[in-house]
Amino acid sequence: MTSGVTLSDLLRQIRRRIEEAKIYPEDARREGIQGTVDVRFRIGTDGSVEQSEIVRSSGSRLLDEASERTIRQAAPFPRVSGWLRIPLSYHLREK
């Protein structure tokens, strides 16, 4: 990486974009559903998500589907080869 940007920097940037795009599904929030979803994905040459899959389910279809949707909506990403695995956590805050 000749521009001085490290793989670690790229991964942080990707993670930040995903967290900014993440939306807690309203139905899951209303039902008090919480959990963590591990998603793995590959980035295409144009920065879009080429493939994605749930590696470890939260146990909730709502959270699993929201996580895959979030990964796709956060694109375009910087090009990183291979599979990336990201945990997405959904936790309700106490008022």
Buried (B, 14 or more C-beta within 10 A) or exposed (E): EEEEEEEEEBBEBBBEBBEEBBEBBEEBBEEEBBBBBBBBBBBEEEEEBEEBEBBBBBEBEBBBBBBBBBBEBBBEBEEBEEEBEBEBEBEEEEE
